Amino acid sequence: MRNCSHVEQRPLGTSGLSVSRLGWGTVKLGRNESVKYPKPFDLPDDATAIDIVLRMLDLGITLFDTAPAYGLAQQRLGQALGARRSEVVLVTKVGETFDHTTGLSQYAFDPESARASLEHSLRLLRTDYVDLLLVHSDGNDLANQDDAFIASLIDLRCSGLVRAIGFSGKTVAGHEHAVTWSDAIMVPLNMHDASHNDIVNLASKRGVGVLVKKALNSGHLDAASALQWCWHDATCATAIASVVVGSLSPDRMAANAHVLSEQG
């Protein structure tokens, strides 16, 4: 069964991409070390992981967010998507990798590292392009937007290896600069931290798509209330294309989609 539920789609700025208003973050699909969730969790085995991916698709979720720093997530998405690749707006990142032997992230923000990272991601994802490539910042958001590095991302977009480029950072100043060159940005925003509210509205006015991360504050907020706030109560709600939620439970994601549908 495919797309047994419908999740409303919105344009991602002027990128030409259309994304489900509820997106799926895949970190739990491949990594459970050095994460900020309130409770520990086990990674699914390969068969269960593939089943989860396909069930998320069947919910009508079309935005899948992943990264090299998410452990096995890219590999498992590649195994699962197959002929259904075209149903997904696939987001991955450059800038950060994670070493599970040390429990530490490593960062590189230079043109050579960006291309090598993307090419490795494409092999794992079993695709010849990604829809959106984001910079996975280490928090030094302005330093991670060196002119030569950004020019290399633009070249990757021109090459057809990616359809759109953007920035996933942590600071208001970083995202304020990112809207000058990005097709889309991914910002932390939730009912306890609305510091990026003005950036979201600024991006929207400039035609830059907005994805929201940390809407549930890494699982520390009630999902229904937090999503209601992002989709309806926040003063920047209408400017948000998609709220990305990490989960291993298609049932919970279905409940999240129901919160959205109840708003009409």
C-alpha positions as CSV (number, residue, x, y, z in Angstrom):
1,M,0.0,0.0,0.0
2,R,1.4,3.4,-0.9
3,N,0.6,6.8,0.5
4,C,-2.3,5.4,2.5
5,S,-2.4,8.8,4.3
6,H,-2.0,12.3,2.9
7,V,0.3,14.8,4.5
8,E,-0.1,18.3,3.1
9,Q,2.7,19.4,0.7
10,R,4.2,22.8,0.6
11,P,6.8,24.4,-1.8
12,L,10.3,24.7,-0.3
13,G,10.8,28.3,-1.1
14,T,11.6,28.9,-4.7
15,S,13.7,25.8,-5.0
16,G,11.2,23.9,-7.1
17,L,10.9,21.2,-4.5
18,S,7.7,20.3,-2.7
19,V,7.9,18.8,0.7
20,S,5.5,17.2,3.2
21,R,4.7,19.6,6.1
22,L,5.8,16.7,8.4
23,G,9.3,15.5,7.6
24,W,11.1,12.5,9.0
25,G,14.5,12.8,10.6
26,T,16.5,9.5,10.4
27,V,19.2,9.8,13.0
28,K,17.5,7.1,15.1
29,L,17.7,4.8,12.1
30,G,21.5,4.6,12.4
31,R,22.9,6.2,15.5
32,N,22.2,6.0,19.2
33,E,25.6,7.2,20.6
34,S,26.2,10.8,21.8
35,V,22.6,11.9,21.1
36,K,20.4,14.2,23.2
37,Y,17.2,12.2,23.5
38,P,15.8,11.8,27.0
39,K,15.9,7.9,26.9
40,P,18.4,5.5,25.5
41,F,17.2,3.4,22.5
42,D,18.4,0.4,20.5
43,L,19.0,0.6,16.8
44,P,16.7,-1.6,14.7
45,D,18.1,-4.5,12.8
46,D,18.4,-4.2,9.0
47,A,15.0,-5.8,8.2
48,T,13.2,-3.7,10.7
49,A,14.9,-0.5,9.5
50,I,13.8,-1.2,5.9
51,D,10.2,-1.8,7.1
52,I,10.2,1.5,9.0
53,V,11.4,3.4,6.0
54,L,8.7,1.9,3.8
55,R,6.0,2.6,6.4
56,M,7.0,6.2,6.7
57,L,6.6,6.5,2.9
58,D,3.2,4.9,3.1
59,L,2.1,7.6,5.6
60,G,2.6,10.1,2.9
61,I,5.8,11.7,4.3
62,T,7.9,12.8,1.4
63,L,10.7,14.7,3.2
64,F,13.5,12.4,4.6
65,D,16.4,14.1,6.4
66,T,19.6,12.2,6.9
67,A,23.4,12.9,7.2
68,P,26.8,11.2,7.2
69,A,26.8,11.8,11.0
70,Y,23.7,9.6,11.4
71,G,25.7,6.3,11.4
72,L,23.9,3.6,9.4
73,A,21.0,5.8,8.4
74,Q,22.1,6.6,4.8
75,Q,23.0,3.0,4.1
76,R,19.7,1.8,5.3
77,L,17.7,4.4,3.3
78,G,19.6,3.3,0.2
79,Q,18.7,-0.3,0.9
80,A,15.0,0.5,1.4
81,L,14.1,3.1,-1.1
82,G,14.9,1.3,-4.4
83,A,12.3,2.0,-7.0
84,R,10.5,4.4,-4.6
85,R,13.4,6.9,-4.6
86,S,11.4,9.3,-6.7
87,E,8.7,9.5,-4.0
88,V,11.2,11.2,-1.6
89,V,12.7,14.6,-1.2
90,L,16.0,13.3,0.1
91,V,18.1,15.7,2.3
92,T,21.6,14.9,3.4
93,K,24.5,17.0,4.6
94,V,28.2,17.8,4.4
95,G,30.5,19.1,7.1
96,E,30.2,16.5,9.9
97,T,31.0,12.8,10.3
98,F,30.7,10.7,13.4
99,D,33.3,8.2,14.7
100,H,31.5,5.6,16.8
101,T,34.7,4.3,18.2
102,T,35.5,7.6,19.9
103,G,31.9,8.9,20.2
104,L,33.1,12.2,18.7
105,S,32.2,14.1,15.6
106,Q,34.7,15.3,13.1
107,Y,34.2,18.4,10.9
108,A,35.5,19.6,7.6
109,F,34.3,22.7,5.7
110,D,36.3,22.8,2.5
111,P,35.5,22.1,-1.2
112,E,37.4,18.8,-1.4
113,S,35.8,17.4,1.7
114,A,32.3,18.5,0.6
115,R,32.6,16.7,-2.8
116,A,34.1,13.6,-1.2
117,S,31.4,13.5,1.4
118,L,28.6,13.9,-1.1
119,E,30.0,11.2,-3.4
120,H,30.2,8.8,-0.5
121,S,26.6,9.7,0.5
122,L,25.4,9.0,-3.0
123,R,26.9,5.6,-3.0
124,L,25.3,4.7,0.3
125,L,21.9,6.1,-0.7
126,R,22.1,4.3,-4.0
127,T,21.1,7.4,-6.0
128,D,22.8,9.7,-8.5
129,Y,21.5,12.9,-6.8
130,V,20.1,14.3,-3.6
131,D,17.3,16.8,-3.6
132,L,18.8,19.1,-0.9
133,L,22.4,19.3,0.4
134,L,22.8,21.1,3.7
135,V,25.9,22.2,5.6
136,H,26.0,20.4,8.9
137,S,27.4,23.2,11.1
138,D,29.5,22.6,14.2
139,G,28.0,25.8,15.7
140,N,30.6,28.1,14.3
141,D,28.0,29.1,11.8
142,L,29.7,32.1,10.2
143,A,33.1,30.4,10.0
144,N,31.5,27.5,8.3
145,Q,30.3,29.6,5.4
146,D,33.7,30.4,3.8
147,D,33.3,31.8,0.3
148,A,35.2,29.0,-1.4
149,F,33.2,26.4,0.4
150,I,29.9,27.9,-0.5
151,A,31.1,28.3,-4.1
152,S,31.8,24.6,-4.2
153,L,28.3,23.8,-3.1
154,I,26.9,26.0,-5.9
155,D,29.1,24.0,-8.3
156,L,27.7,20.8,-7.0
157,R,24.2,22.1,-7.6
158,C,25.2,23.2,-11.1
159,S,26.6,19.7,-11.8
160,G,23.2,18.1,-11.1
161,L,24.5,16.0,-8.1
162,V,22.2,18.1,-5.9
163,R,19.0,20.0,-6.8
164,A,19.2,22.6,-4.0
165,I,21.7,23.7,-1.3
166,G,21.4,25.2,2.1
167,F,22.5,25.5,5.7
168,S,21.6,23.7,8.9
169,G,23.1,25.7,11.8
170,K,22.6,26.7,15.3
171,T,22.7,30.5,15.5
172,V,20.6,33.4,14.4
173,A,23.6,35.2,12.9
174,G,24.6,32.1,11.0
175,H,21.2,31.7,9.4
176,E,20.9,35.4,8.7
177,H,24.0,35.0,6.5
178,A,22.9,31.7,5.1
179,V,19.7,33.2,3.5
180,T,22.0,35.2,1.2
181,W,23.1,32.1,-0.7
182,S,20.8,29.2,0.3
183,D,17.9,27.6,-1.4
184,A,16.7,26.4,2.0
185,I,17.7,26.6,5.7
186,M,17.0,24.2,8.6
187,V,16.6,26.1,11.9
188,P,16.1,25.1,15.5
189,L,12.7,26.3,16.6
190,N,10.2,25.2,19.3
191,M,7.7,26.6,21.8
192,H,10.6,27.1,24.3
193,D,13.0,28.7,21.8
194,A,11.6,31.1,19.2
195,S,14.9,32.9,18.7
196,H,14.8,32.1,15.0
197,N,11.3,33.4,14.4
198,D,12.5,36.6,12.5
199,I,14.9,34.6,10.5
200,V,12.1,32.3,9.3
201,N,10.1,35.2,8.2
202,L,13.1,36.8,6.5
203,A,13.9,33.6,4.6
204,S,10.3,33.3,3.4
205,K,10.4,36.9,2.1
206,R,13.5,36.1,0.1
207,G,12.1,32.9,-1.3
208,V,14.4,30.7,0.8
209,G,12.6,27.5,2.0
210,V,12.5,26.8,5.8
211,L,12.7,23.4,7.5
212,V,12.4,23.3,11.3
213,K,14.5,21.0,13.5
214,K,14.3,20.5,17.3
215,A,10.6,21.2,17.3
216,L,10.2,18.6,20.1
217,N,13.5,19.7,21.7
218,S,15.0,16.2,21.1
219,G,12.0,14.5,22.6
220,H,11.7,16.7,25.7
221,L,8.4,18.3,24.6
222,D,5.0,16.9,24.2
223,A,4.7,16.1,20.5
224,A,1.1,17.3,20.0
225,S,1.6,20.6,21.8
226,A,4.9,21.3,20.2
227,L,3.7,20.5,16.7
228,Q,0.6,22.5,17.2
229,W,2.8,25.5,18.1
230,C,5.0,25.1,15.0
231,W,2.2,24.6,12.6
232,H,-0.3,27.1,14.0
233,D,0.6,29.2,17.0
234,A,4.1,30.4,16.1
235,T,4.1,33.9,14.5
236,C,6.2,32.4,11.7
237,A,4.1,29.3,11.2
238,T,2.9,30.1,7.7
239,A,6.5,30.5,6.5
240,I,7.6,27.0,7.6
241,A,7.6,24.4,4.8
242,S,8.2,21.4,6.9
243,V,8.8,20.3,10.5
244,V,11.3,17.5,10.7
245,V,10.7,14.9,13.5
246,G,13.0,12.0,14.4
247,S,11.3,8.8,15.2
248,L,11.5,5.0,14.9
249,S,7.8,4.6,15.2
250,P,5.5,5.0,12.2
251,D,2.6,4.9,14.6
252,R,3.9,7.9,16.4
253,M,4.5,9.7,13.1
254,A,0.9,8.8,12.0
255,A,-0.3,10.5,15.3
256,N,1.9,13.5,14.5
257,A,0.3,13.7,11.0
258,H,-3.1,13.5,12.6
259,V,-2.3,16.6,14.6
260,L,-1.6,18.4,11.3
261,S,-4.8,17.1,9.7
262,E,-6.9,18.3,12.7
263,Q,-5.9,21.9,11.9
264,G,-7.7,21.8,8.6
